[in-house]
Structure formats: C-alpha cells, structure tokens
C-alpha cells in the first residue's frame, strides 16, 4: 500500500472525534471502496485542475475519495456541491475529477489538502479518515451539523473511462448516504452553471434555471437581445476537439437565431464523439495554441473566422489565415481585450462609467503588447497574478467588472453585485443610453460568470465583432504582439526556483534574477521570466522582444542562466 506522510495526518488521526459516525455508515465506506484499492507507491495531489492522470492509474480510488470529500463539503456549506469527471485538453486515455463549490467556482483552496489526504488514504483506513474529516471541518459548528443531508450533482465528458469512474463515484456517495443527481454528459461550464443555479435559486441573485435547457435558453435570449438590428458577416467554423462541446454546441444552435439579421451561422467540425480515442487528437484549443496552426481537418479559406474549443469546452481560441497563408492566432489575451473594449464603450455610452471600475487580470505569460494596449489605449488597470485560474478569478472579483483570461483561452467576465445593481437600476436618458444599458444587462446573462465557458465566450466574441463590424484582421490589428519564445529547461530540483511578483521575478537562487535582468536590458522591449513547472523537474522560460531573432536569443540566454543555477 502507498505510504507517505502528510502534515494533516496528526489532525486526521484525532484520538477522540467530536462526533462518532454510525457504524453501518463507516462499514459501508470500507465495503464499497474494496474494488478500488490505491496502487502501491502512488502519490496524488489536488491542484488547479483537480486530480488528473492516466485513467487506469488508480483514478477509481481517487474518485471514490472525492465523493467523500464532496459529502463533507456539502455538509459544511449546507449547499449542493458539483463533481466534474474530465481531463479537459489531455489525451483520451487520461481522465480526472474536480470539485465545484456552491457558487459554481473552484473548490476553496483550503479544502484541496483535505481532498489530497483522502485520495492518499489506503482502503482500510478510509472510513476513519472520513470520520476525522467530518469532525475537523465541522468542529466549530453545532454537533448536529454532520446530520445535514449532503447534496451532490455530477457529470462527465465523453472519455471511454467515464462510465466506469461514475460507478466508483456512486459507490462512495451511496456509502455516506448522499442525495445525488447524475447529469450524464455535460461540458464543464454547464455543470458549474447548474451548481450555481441550484444554490441561488431562491435568492435575490438567482443565476438561472438549473437545467441544461435553462443554460441554452438564458444565453440564447441574451444573444438575441445583443444582436437585435445587427448582422454577423460570414460563418464561424468551430473545432470542437471531438469532445463534449460538439453535441452541446449543436443543441445550443437550436435556440439561436439564424438568418441575415441577428442570426449566426456556425459550422461545426471535429465533433466525433463515437470514437473516444479521437478526443483532442490533432485538434482543439490546446493543439492550435501550442502548434500555432489550424487543425489538419480545417479547410477554411483565407480570412475565414475560425475558433477551437478544448475537450470539455472551457477554453477557446480564435484564428485565421490571411491571403499569404500566414496563420494568425487570437488567444485569451485578445479575447480579454476585445471584451474589455466593448464593456468600456457600453458603460461610457450608458453614462455609468464613473460608477463602475473595470479591470483586466493577466498572468506573466500575457504578451507585453496586450498589457500596453490595455493600459495606454483603453486606459484600464491591469492586475497580474500567478498562473492558475483560481488566482485570476479572485483578482477579477475585486473589480466591478473584472475581465480575466489566460493566454490558453480560459476565462470569463465577472460582474459584482454592485455592477449588476447599477446596470439594472439605471434609468436611461436617451435612446443611446437605453441601448447601452439593455446590452449590458444582456451581457450579464450571456457571459457564464461561474467559470470560463468556450460556448459562452464564443457568442460574446461574435456579438462584439458584429457591433464593431470587425473582421478577425481588424481585431488583430488593435495591437501587434511582441515576438516571443517559450522554452522548457530540465533541472535537477525545480524547488530551488522560487518566484515573487506574480511569478515574474526569481527570488532564488540568489543572483539568477540579476543575470536575467541584465540580458533583458540588452534588447528593445526585452522581457523574460523563469518559473518552475508544477508537475515535472523543469523550468519554463518565457521571453519576448522587439524582433523574433532577439526574442529567441533572449530566451536562450535566460535558459542558460537556469541551467547554470539548476546544475548546482
């Protein structure tokens, strides 16, 4: 069996629990986990993407324990918790699982260690570990709190391993008597949406009807409002990565208007969900972003508008080829600036710009030209956070309207309670103000504020392009990306590379950042940083400069600095 030490073990092995769970429940936990032993020597850790690995590498044991974590979390919050079984853009043989908190957001960070502890607990100790988890998380509450009904909903993507993993999850939920609903196949954003809808249903901040149909109807209605009197030029080709986004986008199309005025013509490719092995294979947002080219299956012509989703439809990137067959990518940075332009324009026309603070959140990987465009042209503040959606989401929530996107295409727009109140309660003083306020109200419904949502983000991007009568070339020309290069450097021990300033500076090893700074000063618009990989003994080096040659040279010099310090 796996053996490892965890800083929480002393807490999880309390000699005297506050509450003793019924023996029949504890026996059921032990009995139901029998088919799902933990592989010897495995070590699991809950991260930004939850748990993710080869589907046959003990994931059934992990998912069983996630069911127990969700039960305790539901009792703690007295709310419905979501579980999504997916590995997003990973290859088809992988799978994973992540928990969704009551507002449709990611699992609270303090609970990641609880999930990690249970995942690494052998079967014969799991019942006791669950009892200790219930006691630790509810210790400050009334003792009857553990008797609250736990409520969980879950869904999966199209991977072949999904149904078997659902069986393991249900075994755990049945053991601890959870009220649950299996939503079958959903995109990750759809599950997040439904979780938030369920938990806000009877509140002043109701998010919508907690069904898949409610998701389509809410967004389609908002899209129609935003497109009234507008037209979209040409069709948009959507690569669905042979994932769950294909059938769900087809369903969404049924609710959207068609025709020249107010309609949208969506051409779907890579929607093969019959062969699970085709998932993310030579297609999808991650392929396009990393390979810097369209999927081989694309037959779009010069200037045609194209975009790619990832396997669970929470990322999107746009792209096109010009007349000279040069490929142009419009990634998350571009989508963020496009959305910010529109929202800033609408708040100004509506006469409420002085009441609302709009901001953009980026990571160190955001292109310097994008940052300069936002600050100097749009004159909006930019916050930079460490890599990881949870960091961007929290930073965006500090603005009245917070726009955040990672360069990989995962992101959304958050509207604060104050922003929603101002937008909904403002009285227009002219037809122009009325149109702007109506548009902002529709944006609140069109944009999935719970999480990054490729389908929602695509419809929002199409709306903005229609309002501005822009082609993708017009969009790209708002600013010109600085040439950049990303390099992976293998090191003996990545833990010695510690960063500060939102991962833009190395604080250790001592002296490394001084050398990096000297090299950056040698180039026009030179910028570079190095950060340790979160999953392997390697360091990622990012560099950008005024020309491609200089960016590549700078990347090489910084990589040598990393190699020198990493070899010591």
C-alpha positions in Angstrom: 0.0 0.0 0.0 1.0 3.6 -0.5 2.9 5.2 2.4 3.5 8.9 2.7 3.5 11.5 5.4 1.1 14.4 5.3 1.1 17.4 7.6 -2.6 16.9 8.2 -2.2 13.3 9.5 -2.0 14.4 13.1 -5.3 16.2 12.7 -6.9 13.4 10.6 -6.0 10.8 13.3 -7.7 12.6 16.2 -7.8 10.1 19.1 -11.2 11.3 20.2 -13.6 12.5 17.5 -16.2 15.1 18.5 -18.8 13.0 16.6 -18.8 9.3 16.1 -20.4 8.4 12.8 -22.8 5.4 12.7 -21.0 2.0 12.3 -23.2 1.0 9.4 -22.0 4.1 7.5 -18.4 3.5 8.3 -18.7 -0.1 7.3 -20.3 0.9 4.0 -17.4 3.2 3.3 -15.0 0.3 3.8 -17.0 -2.2 1.9 -17.8 0.0 -1.1 -14.2 1.0 -1.7 -13.0 -2.6 -1.8 -13.0 -2.8 -5.7 -10.9 0.4 -5.8 -7.6 -0.1 -4.0 -4.9 2.6 -4.0 -1.9 1.5 -6.2 1.2 0.9 -4.2 3.7 3.8 -4.4 1.3 6.3 -6.0 1.0 9.8 -4.7 -1.9 12.1 -5.6 -2.3 15.8 -5.2 -5.3 18.0 -5.8 -4.3 21.1 -7.9 -5.8 23.8 -10.1 -7.2 21.1 -12.4 -8.3 18.9 -9.6 -6.9 15.4 -10.0 -5.7 14.4 -13.4 -3.8 11.3 -14.6 -4.0 8.1 -16.7 -7.4 6.7 -16.2 -6.0 3.3 -15.2 -3.5 4.7 -12.6 -5.7 4.4 -9.6 -8.2 7.2 -10.6 -11.1 5.0 -9.5 -9.8 5.1 -5.9 -9.2 8.8 -6.2 -12.8 9.5 -7.5 -14.2 7.4 -4.7 -12.5 9.6 -2.1 -13.6 12.7 -4.0 -17.2 11.6 -3.4 -16.4 11.5 0.4 -14.8 15.0 0.2 -17.9 16.3 -1.6 -20.2 14.9 1.0 -18.3 16.7 3.8 -18.0 19.9 1.8 -21.8 19.9 1.2 -22.5 19.5 4.9 -20.0 22.3 5.7 -21.6 24.7 3.2 -25.2 23.4 3.6 -25.3 23.6 -0.2 -25.1 21.4 -3.3 -21.6 20.6 -4.5 -20.6 19.6 -8.0 -18.2 16.9 -9.3 -16.9 17.0 -12.9 -15.2 14.0 -14.3 -12.9 15.2 -17.1 -9.3 15.7 -18.2 -10.0 18.7 -20.4 -7.4 19.0 -23.2 -5.4 15.9 -22.1 -5.2 12.9 -24.4 -8.1 10.5 -24.5 -6.5 7.8 -22.2 -6.3 10.3 -19.4 -9.1 11.4 -17.1 -9.6 13.5 -14.0 -12.0 14.9 -11.5 -12.6 18.2 -9.8 -15.0 19.6 -7.2 -17.2 22.6 -7.8 -18.2 24.9 -4.9 -21.7 26.3 -4.4 -21.3 29.5 -6.5 -20.1 27.4 -9.4 -16.5 28.4 -8.6 -13.5 26.2 -8.0 -13.0 24.3 -4.7 -11.9 26.6 -1.9 -8.1 26.3 -1.7 -8.1 25.3 2.0 -10.0 22.1 1.1 -7.5 21.0 -1.6 -5.4 19.4 1.2 -8.4 17.5 2.6 -9.1 16.1 -0.9 -5.4 15.2 -1.2 -5.3 13.4 2.2 -8.3 11.2 1.4 -7.0 10.4 -2.0 -3.8 9.1 -0.5 -5.5 7.1 2.2 -5.5 3.2 1.9 -8.8 1.5 1.9 -8.6 0.0 5.4 -8.1 3.5 6.9 -10.5 5.4 4.7 -13.6 5.2 6.9 -11.7 6.6 9.9 -10.1 9.3 7.7 -13.6 10.3 6.5 -14.9 10.5 10.1 -12.0 12.7 11.1 -12.6 14.9 8.1 -16.2 15.4 9.1 -15.0 16.3 12.6 -12.2 18.6 11.6 -14.3 20.6 9.1 -17.4 20.8 11.3 -15.7 21.1 14.7 -16.6 24.8 15.1 -20.3 24.1 14.2 -23.2 22.7 16.2 -22.7 18.9 16.7 -25.9 18.1 14.7 -24.4 19.6 11.6 -23.0 16.3 10.5 -26.6 15.1 10.2 -27.3 17.6 7.4 -28.2 15.9 4.1 -25.3 16.1 1.7 -26.3 17.0 -1.9 -24.1 16.4 -4.9 -24.5 16.7 -8.7 -22.0 15.4 -11.2 -21.4 15.0 -14.9 -18.6 13.7 -17.2 -17.1 14.3 -20.6 -17.0 11.8 -23.5 -14.0 9.8 -22.4 -14.4 6.0 -22.6 -13.3 5.7 -18.9 -16.1 8.0 -17.7 -18.9 5.4 -17.1 -16.6 3.2 -15.0 -15.4 6.1 -12.9 -19.0 7.2 -12.4 -19.6 3.8 -10.9 -16.8 4.3 -8.4 -18.2 7.8 -7.5 -21.7 6.5 -6.9 -20.3 3.8 -4.6 -18.9 6.5 -2.4 -22.0 8.7 -2.4 -24.2 5.7 -1.6 -21.9 4.7 1.3 -22.3 8.1 3.0 -26.0 8.5 2.0 -25.6 11.5 -0.3 -28.6 12.8 -2.3 -27.2 13.0 -5.8 -28.1 13.6 -9.4 -26.2 12.2 -12.4 -26.4 14.7 -15.2 -24.6 12.4 -17.7 -22.7 14.2 -20.4 -22.1 17.9 -19.9 -19.5 20.5 -20.7 -17.5 21.5 -17.6 -19.0 25.0 -17.7 -22.6 23.6 -17.9 -22.0 21.7 -14.7 -20.6 24.8 -13.0 -23.6 26.8 -14.3 -26.1 24.3 -12.9 -24.4 24.1 -9.5 -24.6 27.9 -9.2 -28.3 28.0 -10.4 -29.3 25.3 -7.8 -27.6 27.2 -4.9 -29.0 30.6 -5.8 -32.5 29.5 -7.0 -34.4 31.3 -4.2 -32.1 34.2 -3.6 -32.1 37.8 -5.0 -29.1 36.7 -7.1 -30.7 33.8 -8.9 -28.4 32.7 -11.7 -31.0 30.9 -13.9 -33.0 27.8 -14.4 -30.8 24.8 -13.0 -31.1 22.6 -16.1 -29.2 22.1 -19.3 -32.2 23.6 -21.2 -32.1 26.6 -18.9 -28.5 27.2 -19.9 -29.3 27.3 -23.6 -32.4 29.4 -23.1 -30.7 32.0 -20.9 -27.8 32.5 -23.3 -29.8 32.4 -26.4 -32.2 35.1 -25.1 -29.3 37.4 -24.2 -27.7 36.8 -27.6 -30.9 37.8 -29.4 -31.1 41.0 -27.4 -27.5 41.9 -28.1 -27.8 41.1 -31.8 -31.0 43.0 -32.4 -30.6 45.1 -35.6 -27.1 43.7 -36.2 -25.7 41.2 -38.6 -22.7 38.8 -38.5 -20.7 38.7 -41.7 -20.0 35.1 -42.9 -19.9 31.9 -40.9 -17.7 30.9 -38.0 -16.1 27.5 -38.1 -15.9 25.8 -34.7 -13.5 23.0 -34.0 -15.0 21.0 -31.0 -11.9 18.9 -30.3 -14.0 15.7 -30.8 -15.3 16.3 -27.3 -18.5 17.0 -25.4 -18.6 20.6 -26.8 -19.7 19.2 -30.2 -23.1 17.8 -29.3 -23.7 20.6 -26.8 -23.0 23.3 -29.3 -25.3 21.6 -31.8 -28.0 21.8 -29.1 -27.3 25.4 -28.5 -27.7 26.2 -32.2 -31.3 25.1 -32.0 -32.0 28.0 -29.6 -30.1 30.7 -31.6 -31.5 32.9 -34.3 -30.4 32.3 -37.9 -30.7 34.4 -41.0 -29.0 37.6 -42.1 -30.3 39.9 -39.3 -29.5 38.9 -35.8 -28.5 35.4 -36.7 -25.3 33.4 -36.6 -24.1 30.7 -39.0 -22.0 28.2 -37.1 -20.1 25.5 -39.0 -19.0 22.6 -36.7 -16.0 20.4 -37.3 -14.2 17.8 -35.2 -17.4 16.6 -33.4 -16.7 12.8 -33.5 -17.8 11.5 -30.1 -18.4 8.0 -31.3 -14.7 7.2 -31.2 -13.4 8.4 -27.8 -9.8 7.9 -28.9 -10.2 10.9 -31.3 -10.7 13.3 -28.4 -8.2 16.2 -28.7 -6.3 14.3 -31.3 -4.7 16.8 -33.8 -7.4 19.3 -32.9 -8.8 21.5 -30.2 -7.7 24.8 -28.5 -4.5 23.3 -26.9 -3.4 21.9 -30.2 -3.9 25.3 -32.0 -2.3 27.3 -29.2 0.8 25.1 -28.9 1.3 24.2 -32.6 0.4 27.7 -33.8 -1.6 26.3 -36.7 -5.1 25.3 -37.6 -6.2 21.6 -37.2 -5.4 19.5 -40.2 -9.1 18.8 -40.6 -9.8 22.5 -41.2 -10.5 23.6 -44.8 -11.2 27.2 -44.0 -10.2 29.7 -46.6 -8.2 33.0 -46.3 -9.8 35.4 -43.8 -12.4 32.8 -42.7 -13.3 33.1 -39.0 -12.3 30.0 -37.0 -12.1 29.0 -33.4 -11.3 25.9 -31.4 -12.7 24.6 -28.1 -10.9 22.1 -25.8 -12.2 18.7 -24.8 -14.5 19.9 -22.1 -15.4 23.2 -23.7 -14.0 25.6 -21.1 -11.3 27.1 -23.4 -11.5 28.9 -26.7 -9.0 30.5 -29.1 -9.8 32.2 -32.4 -7.5 32.2 -35.5 -7.4 32.7 -39.3 -5.1 32.6 -42.2 -4.5 35.6 -44.5 -4.1 35.8 -48.3 -0.5 34.8 -48.0 -1.5 31.7 -46.0 0.1 33.1 -42.8 -1.5 31.8 -39.6 -2.7 34.3 -37.0 -3.8 33.3 -33.5 -6.2 35.4 -31.4 -5.8 33.8 -27.9 -7.1 34.6 -24.5 -5.2 37.9 -24.2 -7.0 39.0 -27.4 -10.4 37.8 -26.2 -9.9 39.7 -22.9 -9.1 43.0 -24.7 -12.0 42.5 -27.2 -14.4 42.1 -24.3 -13.0 45.0 -22.3 -13.3 47.4 -25.3 -16.9 46.6 -25.7 -17.8 46.8 -22.0 -15.9 50.0 -21.5 -17.7 51.5 -24.5 -21.1 50.4 -23.3 -20.6 51.7 -19.7 -19.5 55.1 -21.2 -22.4 55.4 -23.5 -24.8 54.3 -20.7 -23.4 57.1 -18.6 -22.4 54.8 -15.7 -18.6 54.6 -16.3 -17.9 56.8 -13.3 -19.8 54.4 -11.1 -18.0 51.2 -12.1 -14.4 50.2 -12.1 -13.4 47.9 -15.0 -10.1 46.0 -14.8 -8.3 43.2 -16.7 -6.4 40.4 -15.0 -3.5 38.7 -16.7 -0.6 36.3 -15.9 3.1 36.8 -16.6 2.5 35.0 -19.9 0.3 37.8 -21.3 2.1 39.5 -24.2 3.6 42.8 -23.3 1.9 44.5 -26.2 -1.5 43.4 -24.8 -0.7 44.9 -21.4 0.5 48.2 -23.0 -2.7 48.4 -25.2 -4.9 48.0 -22.1 -3.1 50.5 -20.0 -2.3 53.2 -22.6 -5.1 52.9 -25.2 -8.0 51.5 -23.2 -6.7 53.3 -20.1 -7.9 50.4 -17.9 -6.0 49.0 -14.9 -4.2 45.6 -15.3 -3.6 43.2 -12.4 -1.1 40.4 -12.8 -1.5 37.2 -10.8 0.4 33.8 -10.6 -0.6 31.3 -13.2 -3.8 29.4 -12.4 -7.4 30.2 -13.0 -8.2 30.4 -9.3 -5.8 33.3 -8.9 -7.2 35.2 -11.8 -10.8 34.6 -10.7 -10.2 36.0 -7.2 -8.4 39.1 -8.6 -11.1 39.8 -11.1 -13.7 39.7 -8.3 -12.1 42.8 -6.8 -13.4 45.0 -9.8 -17.0 45.9 -10.5 -16.4 44.4 -13.9 -13.4 42.1 -13.9 -12.2 40.6 -17.2 -9.8 37.7 -16.9 -8.3 35.3 -19.5 -5.3 33.1 -19.5 -3.4 33.0 -22.8 -4.7 29.5 -23.4 -8.2 30.8 -23.8 -9.7 30.0 -20.4 -11.5 33.0 -18.9 -14.7 35.0 -18.4 -16.1 38.3 -17.1 -17.3 38.8 -13.6 -19.9 41.4 -12.7 -20.0 42.4 -9.0 -23.3 42.7 -7.1 -22.7 46.5 -7.2 -22.2 46.4 -11.0 -25.4 44.4 -11.5 -27.4 46.7 -9.3 -26.1 49.8 -11.1 -26.7 48.3 -14.6 -30.2 47.0 -13.8 -31.4 50.1 -11.8 -30.1 52.9 -14.0 -32.7 54.9 -15.9 -31.8 55.8 -19.5 -31.9 59.5 -20.5 -31.7 58.9 -24.3 -32.2 56.1 -26.8 -28.4 55.6 -26.9 -28.2 55.1 -23.2 -31.2 52.7 -23.3 -29.5 50.6 -25.9 -26.2 50.5 -23.9 -28.0 49.5 -20.7 -30.0 46.8 -22.5 -26.8 45.5 -23.9 -25.0 45.4 -20.6 -28.0 43.7 -19.0 -27.8 41.0 -21.7 -24.1 40.6 -21.2 -24.7 39.7 -17.6 -26.8 36.8 -18.9 -24.8 35.8 -21.9 -21.4 35.5 -20.1 -21.1 32.5 -17.8 -19.7 34.2 -14.7 -19.3 30.9 -12.8 -16.3 29.8 -14.9 -14.6 30.1 -18.3 -17.0 28.8 -20.9 -16.0 28.3 -24.5 -19.5 28.4 -25.9 -20.5 31.5 -23.9 -17.2 33.2 -24.7 -17.6 32.5 -28.4 -21.1 34.0 -28.5 -19.8 37.1 -26.7 -16.9 37.5 -29.1 -19.3 37.2 -32.1 -21.5 39.9 -30.6 -18.6 42.3 -30.1 -17.3 41.7 -33.7 -20.8 42.3 -35.1 -21.3 45.5 -33.1 -17.9 46.8 -34.4 -18.3 45.3 -37.9 -14.8 43.9 -37.4 -13.1 41.0 -39.3 -10.5 39.0 -37.4 -7.8 41.0 -39.1 -9.4 44.2 -37.7 -9.3 42.6 -34.3 -5.7 41.5 -34.6 -4.6 45.0 -35.7 -5.7 46.6 -32.5 -2.2 45.9 -31.3 0.7 43.8 -32.7 2.0 41.1 -30.4 5.7 41.2 -29.5 7.6 38.2 -30.8 8.0 35.7 -28.0 9.5 32.3 -27.2 8.7 29.7 -24.6 11.5 27.2 -23.6 11.5 24.2 -21.3 14.7 23.6 -19.3 15.2 20.4 -17.4 16.8 20.8 -13.9 17.7 18.5 -11.0 15.5 20.2 -8.5 12.8 22.6 -9.6 12.0 23.5 -5.9 15.1 25.8 -5.7 13.5 28.2 -8.3 11.2 30.3 -6.2 9.4 33.3 -7.7 7.9 36.6 -6.5 6.0 39.5 -8.2 3.3 37.2 -9.7 6.0 34.8 -10.9 7.8 37.5 -12.9 10.9 37.5 -10.7 13.1 34.8 -9.2 13.9 35.4 -5.6 16.0 32.3 -5.5 18.6 31.0 -6.5 20.3 34.2 -5.4 21.9 36.1 -8.3 19.8 34.4 -11.0 17.4 37.3 -11.4 20.2 39.9 -11.6 21.6 38.0 -14.6 18.2 37.7 -16.3 17.6 41.5 -15.8 21.0 42.3 -17.5 20.1 40.2 -20.5 16.6 41.8 -20.8 18.2 45.3 -20.8 20.2 44.3 -23.9 17.1 44.2 -26.1 14.3 46.7 -27.2 11.2 45.8 -25.2 13.1 42.8 -23.8 11.2 40.9 -21.0 11.8 37.4 -19.7 11.0 35.3 -16.6 11.6 31.8 -15.4 9.2 29.7 -13.3 9.3 26.2 -12.1 6.9 23.7 -13.6 4.2 22.5 -11.3 4.3 18.9 -12.4 7.9 18.0 -13.5 11.6 18.8 -12.8 11.7 21.5 -15.3 11.7 25.3 -15.5 9.6 27.3 -18.1 11.4 30.3 -19.6 9.3 32.9 -21.4 11.0 35.7 -23.4 9.8 38.5 -25.7 11.5 41.3 -27.5 11.0 43.7 -30.5 12.0 41.1 -33.1 11.8 37.3 -33.4 15.5 36.9 -33.5 16.0 39.0 -30.3 13.2 37.1 -28.5 14.8 33.7 -29.4 18.3 34.9 -28.4 17.0 36.3 -25.1 15.1 33.0 -24.4 18.3 31.1 -25.0 20.4 33.3 -22.7 17.8 33.0 -19.8 17.7 29.3 -20.4 21.5 29.1 -19.9 21.1 31.1 -16.6 18.6 28.5 -15.4 20.8 25.6 -16.5 23.8 27.1 -14.6 21.9 27.6 -11.4 19.9 24.4 -11.8 23.0 22.3 -12.1 24.5 23.4 -8.8 
